[in-house]
Amino acid sequence: MGLHGPRKRNRDTHGLPAAPPPTGIAGTDIEKPQHVADDPVASAVFDKLVGYLAARGDLRKSHELALGLLAGEWSRHVGAARIARATPIVDGPRGPKAHPAAGVAAAAARVARDLLADFGLTPASLARIDVPTGPPGPSAIDRFLAKKNGDRVTPDDRDLDELQRWTLQYGSDDDKARVVAEVQENRRMFA
């Protein structure tokens, strides 16, 4: 309880309550730095970053300071950009010029972007992360059941030729039944 009642819960950009950072994840006892906890924007960004990295399995205790710096820079960028939008041009000694907050916002955005890239949270850096591509194959349970009872025939089985695979995927029910019977007979004969 603060001096003026309970602390308000942080909100995300859509006004919804921000999710607290995940707890109970082994080796991720991340503590929010005090300068981040005091700033509502930085605190919300920190919580989201911890959530993203924990869900991906990349969260370490050693990330605590860098995440705090990233959240602080993002908050600095948001605040300076808000000021620069409100008064984009100011009078200087040599005439009108861009508000100095625009430069602060740009510098903070560069630092935040670089830190996001270090954590693999930008599109370009995400492309460097090994993500499986293509359609997922049959699950381990499907492969186990197919081996367990040889009467199950799927288009992903290795002992099928291309015509049989196509028939099992796109053929009529009669054609599928004929292919399944043919494959089962072949498996019984050569088992």
N, CA and C atoms as an extended XYZ file, in Angstrom:
573
Properties=species:S:1:pos:R:3:atomname:S:1:resname:S:1:resid:I:1 pbc="F F F"
N         0.853       -1.154        0.000 N   MET     1
C         0.000        0.000        0.000 CA  MET     1
C         0.905        1.224        0.000 C   MET     1
N         0.677        2.099       -0.971 N   GLY     2
C         1.475        3.309       -1.071 CA  GLY     2
C         0.914        4.411       -0.192 C   GLY     2
N         1.454        5.593       -0.324 N   LEU     3
C         0.992        6.719        0.463 CA  LEU     3
C        -0.440        7.119        0.115 C   LEU     3
N        -0.832        6.916       -1.122 N   HIS     4
C        -2.150        7.355       -1.578 CA  HIS     4
C        -3.026        6.173       -1.976 C   HIS     4
N        -2.936        5.075       -1.287 N   GLY     5
C        -3.762        3.903       -1.579 CA  GLY     5
C        -2.981        2.834       -2.320 C   GLY     5
N        -3.664        1.793       -2.749 N   PRO     6
C        -2.963        0.706       -3.435 CA  PRO     6
C        -2.454        1.154       -4.806 C   PRO     6
N        -1.371        0.522       -5.242 N   ARG     7
C        -0.822        0.841       -6.557 CA  ARG     7
C        -1.772        0.359       -7.630 C   ARG     7
N        -1.931        1.149       -8.661 N   LYS     8
C        -2.784        0.744       -9.767 CA  LYS     8
C        -2.044       -0.284      -10.610 C   LYS     8
N        -2.801       -1.222      -11.151 N   ARG     9
C        -2.207       -2.256      -11.981 CA  ARG     9
C        -1.838       -1.660      -13.338 C   ARG     9
N        -0.676       -2.036      -13.838 N   ASN    10
C        -0.213       -1.517      -15.117 CA  ASN    10
C        -1.164       -1.943      -16.228 C   ASN    10
N        -1.260       -1.127      -17.252 N   ARG    11
C        -2.125       -1.415      -18.397 CA  ARG    11
C        -1.278       -1.444      -19.664 C   ARG    11
N        -1.683       -2.288      -20.624 N   ASP    12
C        -0.964       -2.325      -21.888 CA  ASP    12
C        -1.500       -1.239      -22.815 C   ASP    12
N        -1.087       -1.238      -24.082 N   THR    13
C        -1.463       -0.172      -25.006 CA  THR    13
C        -2.952       -0.146      -25.307 C   THR    13
N        -3.647       -1.256      -25.077 N   HIS    14
C        -5.073       -1.320      -25.334 CA  HIS    14
C        -5.896       -1.034      -24.091 C   HIS    14
N        -5.256       -0.681      -22.985 N   GLY    15
C        -5.962       -0.382      -21.755 CA  GLY    15
C        -6.311       -1.601      -20.926 C   GLY    15
N        -5.865       -2.779      -21.360 N   LEU    16
C        -6.138       -3.994      -20.610 CA  LEU    16
C        -5.087       -4.177      -19.532 C   LEU    16
N        -5.429       -4.861      -18.426 N   PRO    17
C        -4.422       -5.094      -17.396 CA  PRO    17
C        -3.256       -5.893      -17.962 C   PRO    17
N        -2.053       -5.445      -17.665 N   ALA    18
C        -0.861       -6.140      -18.136 CA  ALA    18
C        -0.686       -7.418      -17.335 C   ALA    18
N        -0.279       -8.457      -18.032 N   ALA    19
C        -0.082       -9.733      -17.355 CA  ALA    19
C         1.176       -9.662      -16.498 C   ALA    19
N         1.127      -10.221      -15.295 N   PRO    20
C         2.335      -10.248      -14.484 CA  PRO    20
C         3.340      -11.198      -15.104 C   PRO    20
N         4.618      -11.021      -14.801 N   PRO    21
C         5.602      -11.930      -15.377 CA  PRO    21
C         5.366      -13.351      -14.884 C   PRO    21
N         5.681      -14.331      -15.710 N   PRO    22
C         5.451      -15.711      -15.296 CA  PRO    22
C         6.305      -16.066      -14.098 C   PRO    22
N         5.761      -16.893      -13.236 N   THR    23
C         6.489      -17.325      -12.059 CA  THR    23
C         6.634      -18.827      -12.100 C   THR    23
N         7.548      -19.335      -11.330 N   GLY    24
C         7.732      -20.775      -11.227 CA  GLY    24
C         8.541      -21.377      -12.352 C   GLY    24
N         9.141      -20.566      -13.221 N   ILE    25
C         9.960      -21.099      -14.299 CA  ILE    25
C        11.364      -21.284      -13.747 C   ILE    25
N        11.882      -22.472      -13.897 N   ALA    26
C        13.187      -22.799      -13.308 CA  ALA    26
C        14.279      -21.896      -13.866 C   ALA    26
N        15.090      -21.347      -13.001 N   GLY    27
C        16.243      -20.544      -13.397 CA  GLY    27
C        15.900      -19.157      -13.893 C   GLY    27
N        14.681      -18.689      -13.689 N   THR    28
C        14.299      -17.380      -14.214 CA  THR    28
C        13.814      -16.468      -13.102 C   THR    28
N        14.496      -16.442      -12.004 N   ASP    29
C        14.089      -15.592      -10.886 CA  ASP    29
C        14.485      -14.141      -11.183 C   ASP    29
N        13.834      -13.576      -12.177 N   ILE    30
C        14.110      -12.212      -12.623 CA  ILE    30
C        13.446      -11.234      -11.664 C   ILE    30
N        14.206      -10.275      -11.210 N   GLU    31
C        13.665       -9.223      -10.356 CA  GLU    31
C        13.627       -7.938      -11.166 C   GLU    31
N        12.528       -7.224      -11.047 N   LYS    32
C        12.369       -5.971      -11.766 CA  LYS    32
C        13.207       -4.910      -11.059 C   LYS    32
N        14.122       -4.230      -11.768 N   PRO    33
C        14.897       -3.155      -11.147 CA  PRO    33
C        13.980       -2.046      -10.637 C   PRO    33
N        14.405       -1.363       -9.613 N   GLN    34
C        13.561       -0.355       -8.968 CA  GLN    34
C        13.194        0.778       -9.910 C   GLN    34
N        14.152        1.236      -10.738 N   HIS    35
C        13.836        2.335      -11.658 CA  HIS    35
C        12.782        1.913      -12.682 C   HIS    35
N        12.689        0.619      -12.980 N   VAL    36
C        11.669        0.116      -13.899 CA  VAL    36
C        10.335       -0.026      -13.170 C   VAL    36
N        10.379       -0.519      -11.942 N   ALA    37
C         9.144       -0.698      -11.174 CA  ALA    37
C         8.454        0.636      -10.893 C   ALA    37
N         9.216        1.725      -10.782 N   ASP    38
C         8.637        3.044      -10.499 CA  ASP    38
C         8.001        3.687      -11.728 C   ASP    38
N         8.346        3.220      -12.916 N   ASP    39
C         7.838        3.797      -14.163 CA  ASP    39
C         6.790        2.844      -14.751 C   ASP    39
N         5.526        3.265      -14.864 N   PRO    40
C         4.484        2.346      -15.337 CA  PRO    40
C         4.715        1.826      -16.763 C   PRO    40
N         5.220        2.677      -17.660 N   VAL    41
C         5.464        2.226      -19.040 CA  VAL    41
C         6.597        1.207      -19.057 C   VAL    41
N         7.693        1.516      -18.385 N   ALA    42
C         8.832        0.600      -18.353 CA  ALA    42
C         8.457       -0.705      -17.662 C   ALA    42
N         7.660       -0.626      -16.619 N   SER    43
C         7.248       -1.824      -15.904 CA  SER    43
C         6.412       -2.744      -16.793 C   SER    43
N         5.484       -2.164      -17.562 N   ALA    44
C         4.660       -2.971      -18.468 CA  ALA    44
C         5.507       -3.607      -19.564 C   ALA    44
N         6.460       -2.852      -20.110 N   VAL    45
C         7.339       -3.390      -21.151 CA  VAL    45
C         8.201       -4.510      -20.577 C   VAL    45
N         8.732       -4.313      -19.384 N   PHE    46
C         9.557       -5.335      -18.738 CA  PHE    46
C         8.761       -6.626      -18.561 C   PHE    46
N         7.522       -6.515      -18.087 N   ASP    47
C         6.685       -7.697      -17.880 CA  ASP    47
C         6.429       -8.434      -19.189 C   ASP    47
N         6.145       -7.684      -20.245 N   LYS    48
C         5.894       -8.319      -21.538 CA  LYS    48
C         7.138       -9.002      -22.078 C   LYS    48
N         8.278       -8.352      -21.957 N   LEU    49
C         9.519       -8.948      -22.450 CA  LEU    49
C         9.855      -10.231      -21.694 C   LEU    49
N         9.680      -10.190      -20.385 N   VAL    50
C         9.931      -11.392      -19.579 CA  VAL    50
C         8.982      -12.507      -20.016 C   VAL    50
N         7.734      -12.155      -20.279 N   GLY    51
C         6.768      -13.154      -20.735 CA  GLY    51
C         7.150      -13.752      -22.075 C   GLY    51
N         7.547      -12.913      -23.045 N   TYR    52
C         7.944      -13.403      -24.364 CA  TYR    52
C         9.145      -14.334      -24.261 C   TYR    52
N        10.173      -13.888      -23.544 N   LEU    53
C        11.396      -14.677      -23.464 CA  LEU    53
C        11.177      -15.967      -22.678 C   LEU    53
N        10.346      -15.915      -21.643 N   ALA    54
C        10.065      -17.130      -20.872 CA  ALA    54
C         9.282      -18.127      -21.715 C   ALA    54
N         8.336      -17.643      -22.499 N   ALA    55
C         7.546      -18.544      -23.347 CA  ALA    55
C         8.427      -19.188      -24.407 C   ALA    55
N         9.429      -18.471      -24.864 N   ARG    56
C        10.341      -19.004      -25.873 CA  ARG    56
C        11.441      -19.859      -25.252 C   ARG    56
N        11.588      -19.769      -23.926 N   GLY    57
C        12.616      -20.550      -23.242 CA  GLY    57
C        13.985      -19.907      -23.241 C   GLY    57
N        14.054      -18.600      -23.485 N   ASP    58
C        15.332      -17.894      -23.571 CA  ASP    58
C        15.588      -16.952      -22.405 C   ASP    58
N        14.887      -17.097      -21.302 N   LEU    59
C        15.024      -16.156      -20.195 CA  LEU    59
C        16.088      -16.641      -19.220 C   LEU    59
N        17.018      -15.758      -18.887 N   ARG    60
C        18.093      -16.072      -17.934 CA  ARG    60
C        18.175      -14.961      -16.891 C   ARG    60
N        18.688      -15.285      -15.734 N   LYS    61
C        18.882      -14.299      -14.675 CA  LYS    61
C        19.832      -13.196      -15.141 C   LYS    61
N        20.780      -13.549      -15.995 N   SER    62
C        21.748      -12.561      -16.478 CA  SER    62
C        21.116      -11.529      -17.404 C   SER    62
N        19.894      -11.762      -17.871 N   HIS    63
C        19.210      -10.809      -18.735 CA  HIS    63
C        18.573       -9.657      -17.967 C   HIS    63
N        18.570       -9.751      -16.653 N   GLU    64
C        17.846       -8.795      -15.819 CA  GLU    64
C        18.237       -7.343      -16.104 C   GLU    64
N        19.525       -7.046      -16.125 N   LEU    65
C        19.975       -5.662      -16.329 CA  LEU    65
C        19.676       -5.174      -17.739 C   LEU    65
N        19.908       -6.022      -18.740 N   ALA    66
C        19.649       -5.615      -20.124 CA  ALA    66
C        18.156       -5.398      -20.351 C   ALA    66
N        17.320       -6.235      -19.755 N   LEU    67
C        15.875       -6.046      -19.884 CA  LEU    67
C        15.439       -4.754      -19.199 C   LEU    67
N        16.045       -4.446      -18.054 N   GLY    68
C        15.750       -3.190      -17.372 CA  GLY    68
C        16.159       -1.992      -18.215 C   GLY    68
N        17.325       -2.077      -18.848 N   LEU    69
C        17.784       -0.996      -19.725 CA  LEU    69
C        16.854       -0.846      -20.923 C   LEU    69
N        16.477       -1.951      -21.524 N   LEU    70
C        15.574       -1.913      -22.673 CA  LEU    70
C        14.227       -1.301      -22.302 C   LEU    70
N        13.676       -1.720      -21.178 N   ALA    71
C        12.383       -1.172      -20.752 CA  ALA    71
C        12.500        0.318      -20.449 C   ALA    71
N        13.587        0.733      -19.813 N   GLY    72
C        13.794        2.151      -19.513 CA  GLY    72
C        13.952        2.992      -20.766 C   GLY    72
N        14.694        2.471      -21.754 N   GLU    73
C        14.870        3.208      -23.007 CA  GLU    73
C        13.559        3.326      -23.765 C   GLU    73
N        12.763        2.263      -23.740 N   TRP    74
C        11.479        2.335      -24.425 CA  TRP    74
C        10.571        3.379      -23.761 C   TRP    74
N        10.580        3.416      -22.442 N   SER    75
C         9.791        4.404      -21.722 CA  SER    75
C        10.275        5.816      -22.055 C   SER    75
N        11.578        5.976      -22.148 N   ARG    76
C        12.154        7.280      -22.499 CA  ARG    76
C        11.729        7.686      -23.907 C   ARG    76
N        11.755        6.726      -24.815 N   HIS    77
C        11.316        6.991      -26.194 CA  HIS    77
C         9.852        7.407      -26.229 C   HIS    77
N         8.982        6.705      -25.524 N   VAL    78
C         7.549        7.006      -25.520 CA  VAL    78
C         7.310        8.410      -24.956 C   VAL    78
N         7.955        8.728      -23.848 N   GLY    79
C         7.768       10.044      -23.236 CA  GLY    79
C         8.259       11.172      -24.118 C   GLY    79
N         9.453       11.001      -24.708 N   ALA    80
C        10.005       12.057      -25.565 CA  ALA    80
C         9.195       12.203      -26.851 C   ALA    80
N         8.726       11.088      -27.401 N   ALA    81
C         7.920       11.160      -28.626 CA  ALA    81
C         6.589       11.862      -28.354 C   ALA    81
N         6.028       11.630      -27.178 N   ARG    82
C         4.775       12.301      -26.814 CA  ARG    82
C         4.978       13.818      -26.748 C   ARG    82
N         6.084       14.249      -26.160 N   ILE    83
C         6.387       15.685      -26.067 CA  ILE    83
C         6.635       16.267      -27.458 C   ILE    83
N         7.395       15.539      -28.288 N   ALA    84
C         7.715       16.038      -29.628 CA  ALA    84
C         6.471       16.118      -30.508 C   ALA    84
N         5.520       15.215      -30.320 N   ARG    85
C         4.275       15.286      -31.081 CA  ARG    85
C         3.411       16.473      -30.648 C   ARG    85
N         3.427       16.762      -29.356 N   ALA    86
C         2.599       17.864      -28.848 CA  ALA    86
C         3.102       19.209      -29.378 C   ALA    86
N         4.421       19.417      -29.383 N   THR    87
C         5.002       20.666      -29.901 CA  THR    87
C         6.169       20.304      -30.811 C   THR    87
N         5.897       20.024      -32.087 N   PRO    88
C         6.966       19.565      -32.977 CA  PRO    88
C         8.004       20.637      -33.306 C   PRO    88
N         7.623       21.909      -33.261 N   ILE    89
C         8.550       22.975      -33.631 CA  ILE    89
C         8.629       23.982      -32.486 C   ILE    89
N         9.853       24.374      -32.150 N   VAL    90
C        10.065       25.383      -31.108 CA  VAL    90
C        10.897       26.523      -31.699 C   VAL    90
N        10.831       27.655      -31.047 N   ASP    91
C        11.631       28.795      -31.492 CA  ASP    91
C        13.023       28.687      -30.892 C   ASP    91
N        14.020       28.789      -31.736 N   GLY    92
C        15.400       28.776      -31.285 CA  GLY    92
C        16.037       30.135      -31.507 C   GLY    92
N        17.291       30.314      -31.115 N   PRO    93
C        17.951       31.613      -31.301 CA  PRO    93
C        18.106       31.980      -32.774 C   PRO    93
N        18.121       30.984      -33.669 N   ARG    94
C        18.275       31.260      -35.104 CA  ARG    94
C        16.993       30.972      -35.876 C   ARG    94
N        15.891       30.881      -35.194 N   GLY    95
C        14.620       30.636      -35.870 CA  GLY    95
C        13.997       29.316      -35.423 C   GLY    95
N        12.917       28.921      -36.080 N   PRO    96
C        12.234       27.684      -35.684 CA  PRO    96
C        13.103       26.449      -35.925 C   PRO    96
N        12.953       25.489      -35.035 N   LYS    97
C        13.703       24.228      -35.173 CA  LYS    97
C        12.863       23.106      -34.575 C   LYS    97
N        13.280       21.891      -34.848 N   ALA    98
C        12.579       20.723      -34.307 CA  ALA    98
C        12.767       20.682      -32.792 C   ALA    98
N        11.762       20.188      -32.131 N   HIS    99
C        11.819       20.089      -30.673 CA  HIS    99
C        12.962       19.138      -30.292 C   HIS    99
N        13.778       19.477      -29.282 N   PRO   100
C        14.885       18.600      -28.870 CA  PRO   100
C        14.417       17.212      -28.421 C   PRO   100
N        13.174       17.096      -28.001 N   ALA   101
C        12.672       15.789      -27.571 CA  ALA   101
C        12.611       14.805      -28.742 C   ALA   101
N        12.502       15.319      -29.970 N   ALA   102
C        12.489       14.429      -31.135 CA  ALA   102
C        13.813       13.690      -31.264 C   ALA   102
N        14.919       14.372      -30.997 N   GLY   103
C        16.230       13.722      -31.025 CA  GLY   103
C        16.389       12.712      -29.902 C   GLY   103
N        15.880       13.056      -28.742 N   VAL   104
C        15.929       12.134      -27.609 CA  VAL   104
C        15.119       10.880      -27.926 C   VAL   104
N        13.931       11.056      -28.516 N   ALA   105
C        13.082        9.913      -28.867 CA  ALA   105
C        13.773        9.026      -29.896 C   ALA   105
N        14.406        9.633      -30.887 N   ALA   106
C        15.087        8.856      -31.916 CA  ALA   106
C        16.268        8.079      -31.343 C   ALA   106
N        17.049        8.720      -30.470 N   ALA   107
C        18.197        8.035      -29.867 CA  ALA   107
C        17.740        6.874      -28.982 C   ALA   107
N        16.688        7.090      -28.205 N   ALA   108
C        16.185        6.019      -27.345 CA  ALA   108
C        15.614        4.877      -28.179 C   ALA   108
N        14.977        5.194      -29.304 N   ALA   109
C        14.431        4.152      -30.182 CA  ALA   109
C        15.555        3.319      -30.779 C   ALA   109
N        16.674        3.952      -31.144 N   ARG   110
C        17.823        3.200      -31.696 CA  ARG   110
C        18.392        2.237      -30.667 C   ARG   110
N        18.559        2.716      -29.439 N   VAL   111
C        19.087        1.847      -28.377 CA  VAL   111
C        18.125        0.697      -28.117 C   VAL   111
N        16.822        1.000      -28.047 N   ALA   112
C        15.825       -0.044      -27.793 CA  ALA   112
C        15.810       -1.060      -28.930 C   ALA   112
N        15.893       -0.589      -30.180 N   ARG   113
C        15.903       -1.499      -31.328 CA  ARG   113
C        17.118       -2.419      -31.288 C   ARG   113
N        18.276       -1.865      -30.939 N   ASP   114
C        19.479       -2.690      -30.849 CA  ASP   114
C        19.347       -3.741      -29.753 C   ASP   114
N        18.786       -3.357      -28.622 N   LEU   115
C        18.599       -4.326      -27.542 CA  LEU   115
C        17.548       -5.379      -27.906 C   LEU   115
N        16.489       -4.968      -28.594 N   LEU   116
C        15.491       -5.941      -29.053 CA  LEU   116
C        16.131       -6.950      -30.000 C   LEU   116
N        17.008       -6.466      -30.876 N   ALA   117
C        17.697       -7.368      -31.804 CA  ALA   117
C        18.601       -8.330      -31.048 C   ALA   117
N        19.242       -7.851      -29.990 N   ASP   118
C        20.099       -8.734      -29.189 CA  ASP   118
C        19.305       -9.875      -28.560 C   ASP   118
N        18.061       -9.618      -28.218 N   PHE   119
C        17.214      -10.656      -27.625 CA  PHE   119
C        16.457      -11.465      -28.676 C   PHE   119
N        16.644      -11.154      -29.963 N   GLY   120
C        15.953      -11.879      -31.012 CA  GLY   120
C        14.486      -11.527      -31.099 C   GLY   120
N        14.130      -10.259      -30.837 N   LEU   121
C        12.735       -9.837      -30.826 CA  LEU   121
C        12.393       -8.869      -31.955 C   LEU   121
N        13.219       -8.809      -33.000 N   THR   122
C        12.886       -8.029      -34.186 CA  THR   122
C        12.693       -9.004      -35.346 C   THR   122
N        11.992       -8.605      -36.393 N   PRO   123
C        11.801       -9.532      -37.515 CA  PRO   123
C        13.111      -10.036      -38.115 C   PRO   123
N        14.092       -9.153      -38.254 N   ALA   124
C        15.363       -9.582      -38.842 CA  ALA   124
C        16.101      -10.549      -37.925 C   ALA   124
N        16.115      -10.264      -36.636 N   SER   125
C        16.825      -11.162      -35.729 CA  SER   125
C        16.049      -12.455      -35.515 C   SER   125
N        14.732      -12.401      -35.633 N   LEU   126
C        13.926      -13.608      -35.518 CA  LEU   126
C        14.186      -14.544      -36.693 C   LEU   126
N        14.530      -13.979      -37.849 N   ALA   127
C        14.825      -14.805      -39.017 CA  ALA   127
C        16.095      -15.629      -38.806 C   ALA   127
N        16.976      -15.173      -37.936 N   ARG   128
C        18.207      -15.922      -37.670 CA  ARG   128
C        17.994      -17.065      -36.694 C   ARG   128
N        16.850      -17.072      -36.009 N   ILE   129
C        16.555      -18.143      -35.064 CA  ILE   129
C        16.044      -19.337      -35.846 C   ILE   129
N        16.491      -20.521      -35.502 N   ASP   130
C        16.103      -21.730      -36.214 CA  ASP   130
C        14.672      -22.099      -35.854 C   ASP   130
N        13.761      -21.860      -36.794 N   VAL   131
C        12.357      -22.199      -36.610 CA  VAL   131
C        12.001      -23.249      -37.646 C   VAL   131
N        11.400      -24.367      -37.248 N   PRO   132
C        11.072      -25.387      -38.236 CA  PRO   132
C        10.063      -24.844      -39.256 C   PRO   132
N        10.290      -25.193      -40.517 N   THR   133
C         9.400      -24.735      -41.573 CA  THR   133
C         8.705      -25.925      -42.205 C   THR   133
N         7.683      -25.645      -42.949 N   GLY   134
C         6.953      -26.694      -43.631 CA  GLY   134
C         5.856      -27.248      -42.747 C   GLY   134
N         4.996      -28.054      -43.352 N   PRO   135
C         3.897      -28.616      -42.570 CA  PRO   135
C         4.417      -29.626      -41.560 C   PRO   135
N         3.817      -29.663      -40.391 N   PRO   136
C         4.270      -30.622      -39.401 CA  PRO   136
C         3.923      -32.045      -39.847 C   PRO   136
N         4.818      -32.952      -39.572 N   GLY   137
C         4.586      -34.344      -39.909 CA  GLY   137
C         3.655      -34.990      -38.901 C   GLY   137
N         3.461      -36.292      -39.024 N   PRO   138
C         2.592      -36.957      -38.057 CA  PRO   138
C         3.202      -36.891      -36.656 C   PRO   138
N         2.333      -36.854      -35.672 N   SER   139
C         2.815      -36.759      -34.300 CA  SER   139
C         3.469      -38.077      -33.887 C   SER   139
N         4.199      -38.025      -32.791 N   ALA   140
C         4.863      -39.229      -32.289 CA  ALA   140
C         3.835      -40.300      -31.935 C   ALA   140
N         2.692      -39.894      -31.437 N   ILE   141
C         1.646      -40.864      -31.095 CA  ILE   141
C         1.114      -41.533      -32.345 C   ILE   141
N         0.888      -40.756      -33.418 N   ASP   142
C         0.411      -41.346      -34.672 CA  ASP   142
C         1.424      -42.333      -35.242 C   ASP   142
N         2.714      -41.964      -35.189 N   ARG   143
C         3.739      -42.890      -35.690 CA  ARG   143
C         3.781      -44.160      -34.851 C   ARG   143
N         3.647      -44.015      -33.525 N   PHE   144
C         3.663      -45.182      -32.646 CA  PHE   144
C         2.480      -46.094      -32.935 C   PHE   144
N         1.293      -45.499      -33.038 N   LEU   145
C         0.099      -46.308      -33.297 CA  LEU   145
C         0.160      -46.976      -34.663 C   LEU   145
N         0.737      -46.279      -35.653 N   ALA   146
C         0.852      -46.874      -36.977 CA  ALA   146
C         1.785      -48.080      -36.960 C   ALA   146
N         2.852      -48.008      -36.163 N   LYS   147
C         3.758      -49.150      -36.052 CA  LYS   147
C         3.138      -50.263      -35.228 C   LYS   147
N         2.382      -49.857      -34.192 N   LYS   148
C         1.789      -50.839      -33.288 CA  LYS   148
C         0.774      -51.712      -34.017 C   LYS   148
N        -0.149      -51.116      -34.699 N   ASN   149
C        -1.112      -51.889      -35.469 CA  ASN   149
C        -0.917      -51.559      -36.935 C   ASN   149
N        -0.424      -52.502      -37.677 N   GLY   150
C        -0.066      -52.301      -39.072 CA  GLY   150
C        -1.246      -52.025      -39.970 C   GLY   150
N        -2.486      -52.122      -39.459 N   ASP   151
C        -3.627      -51.888      -40.317 CA  ASP   151
C        -3.923      -50.408      -40.505 C   ASP   151
N        -3.223      -49.553      -39.836 N   ARG   152
C        -3.457      -48.121      -40.016 CA  ARG   152
C        -2.552      -47.632      -41.143 C   ARG   152
N        -3.143      -46.985      -42.115 N   VAL   153
C        -2.398      -46.495      -43.276 CA  VAL   153
C        -2.678      -45.003      -43.403 C   VAL   153
N        -1.592      -44.207      -43.413 N   THR   154
C        -1.723      -42.760      -43.572 CA  THR   154
C        -0.882      -42.316      -44.764 C   THR   154
N        -1.182      -41.166      -45.362 N   PRO   155
C        -0.390      -40.692      -46.510 CA  PRO   155
C         1.066      -40.423      -46.152 C   PRO   155
N         1.397      -40.326      -44.857 N   ASP   156
C         2.778      -40.039      -44.452 CA  ASP   156
C         3.632      -41.292      -44.321 C   ASP   156
N         3.045      -42.478      -44.496 N   ASP   157
C         3.817      -43.715      -44.359 CA  ASP   157
C         4.883      -43.778      -45.439 C   ASP   157
N         6.039      -44.303      -45.071 N   ARG   158
C         7.178      -44.320      -45.994 CA  ARG   158
C         7.075      -45.410      -47.055 C   ARG   158
N         6.285      -46.437      -46.810 N   ASP   159
C         6.224      -47.534      -47.769 CA  ASP   159
C         5.195      -47.308      -48.871 C   ASP   159
N         4.658      -46.117      -49.001 N   LEU   160
C         3.683      -45.802      -50.039 CA  LEU   160
C         4.369      -45.127      -51.218 C   LEU   160
N         3.863      -45.395      -52.405 N   ASP   161
C         4.366      -44.648      -53.553 CA  ASP   161
C         3.532      -43.369      -53.715 C   ASP   161
N         3.936      -42.529      -54.652 N   GLU   162
C         3.275      -41.230      -54.810 CA  GLU   162
C         1.806      -41.363      -55.189 C   GLU   162
N         1.469      -42.326      -56.034 N   LEU   163
C         0.080      -42.507      -56.442 CA  LEU   163
C        -0.788      -42.932      -55.253 C   LEU   163
N        -0.248      -43.811      -54.412 N   GLN   164
C        -1.001      -44.232      -53.229 CA  GLN   164
C        -1.210      -43.063      -52.263 C   GLN   164
N        -0.179      -42.247      -52.080 N   ARG   165
C        -0.314      -41.067      -51.206 CA  ARG   165
C        -1.387      -40.119      -51.738 C   ARG   165
N        -1.344      -39.866      -53.043 N   TRP   166
C        -2.314      -38.967      -53.641 CA  TRP   166
C        -3.720      -39.530      -53.489 C   TRP   166
N        -3.873      -40.835      -53.719 N   THR   167
C        -5.190      -41.460      -53.612 CA  THR   167
C        -5.713      -41.365      -52.185 C   THR   167
N        -4.848      -41.571      -51.194 N   LEU   168
C        -5.297      -41.490      -49.803 CA  LEU   168
C        -5.697      -40.071      -49.413 C   LEU   168
N        -5.100      -39.079      -50.047 N   GLN   169
C        -5.440      -37.699      -49.712 CA  GLN   169
C        -6.636      -37.179      -50.496 C   GLN   169
N        -6.710      -37.509      -51.786 N   TYR   170
C        -7.693      -36.855      -52.639 CA  TYR   170
C        -8.668      -37.808      -53.327 C   TYR   170
N        -8.435      -39.102      -53.251 N   GLY   171
C        -9.269      -40.056      -53.973 CA  GLY   171
C       -10.637      -40.248      -53.344 C   GLY   171
N       -11.470      -41.013      -54.037 N   SER   172
C       -12.799      -41.322      -53.514 CA  SER   172
C       -12.667      -42.344      -52.383 C   SER   172
N       -13.740      -42.556      -51.661 N   ASP   173
C       -13.709      -43.507      -50.546 CA  ASP   173
C       -13.411      -44.918      -51.023 C   ASP   173
N       -13.953      -45.314      -52.191 N   ASP   174
C       -13.689      -46.655      -52.722 CA  ASP   174
C       -12.215      -46.814      -53.076 C   ASP   174
N       -11.639      -45.772      -53.697 N   ASP   175
C       -10.217      -45.838      -54.057 CA  ASP   175
C        -9.340      -45.889      -52.806 C   ASP   175
N        -9.700      -45.116      -51.789 N   LYS   176
C        -8.940      -45.139      -50.531 CA  LYS   176
C        -8.987      -46.518      -49.901 C   LYS   176
N       -10.173      -47.123      -49.877 N   ALA   177
C       -10.307      -48.459      -49.287 CA  ALA   177
C        -9.475      -49.475      -50.056 C   ALA   177
N        -9.443      -49.367      -51.394 N   ARG   178
C        -8.643      -50.286      -52.211 CA  ARG   178
C        -7.152      -50.125      -51.896 C   ARG   178
N        -6.682      -48.872      -51.778 N   VAL   179
C        -5.262      -48.629      -51.481 CA  VAL   179
C        -4.910      -49.145      -50.090 C   VAL   179
N        -5.776      -48.923      -49.106 N   VAL   180
C        -5.504      -49.391      -47.745 CA  VAL   180
C        -5.417      -50.911      -47.735 C   VAL   180
N        -6.332      -51.583      -48.420 N   ALA   181
C        -6.301      -53.055      -48.461 CA  ALA   181
C        -5.028      -53.539      -49.141 C   ALA   181
N        -4.629      -52.876      -50.211 N   GLU   182
C        -3.414      -53.257      -50.943 CA  GLU   182
C        -2.167      -53.091      -50.058 C   GLU   182
N        -2.085      -51.963      -49.367 N   VAL   183
C        -0.917      -51.701      -48.512 CA  VAL   183
C        -0.879      -52.679      -47.340 C   VAL   183
N        -2.032      -52.951      -46.745 N   GLN   184
C        -2.074      -53.915      -45.625 CA  GLN   184
C        -1.652      -55.304      -46.076 C   GLN   184
N        -2.080      -55.701      -47.253 N   GLU   185
C        -1.687      -57.017      -47.772 CA  GLU   185
C        -0.180      -57.071      -48.017 C   GLU   185
N         0.371      -56.017      -48.581 N   ASN   186
C         1.826      -55.956      -48.807 CA  ASN   186
C         2.580      -56.028      -47.477 C   ASN   186
N         2.063      -55.342      -46.470 N   ARG   187
C         2.737      -55.352      -45.159 CA  ARG   187
C         2.683      -56.736      -44.522 C   ARG   187
N         1.566      -57.437      -44.691 N   ARG   188
C         1.464      -58.808      -44.122 CA  ARG   188
C         2.411      -59.752      -44.843 C   ARG   188
N         2.511      -59.604      -46.164 N   MET   189
C         3.353      -60.523      -46.930 CA  MET   189
C         4.820      -60.294      -46.630 C   MET   189
N         5.243      -59.052      -46.463 N   PHE   190
C         6.658      -58.740      -46.308 CA  PHE   190
C         7.064      -58.435      -44.870 C   PHE   190
N         6.194      -58.711      -43.926 N   ALA   191
C         6.513      -58.411      -42.528 CA  ALA   191
C         7.425      -59.454      -41.924 C   ALA   191
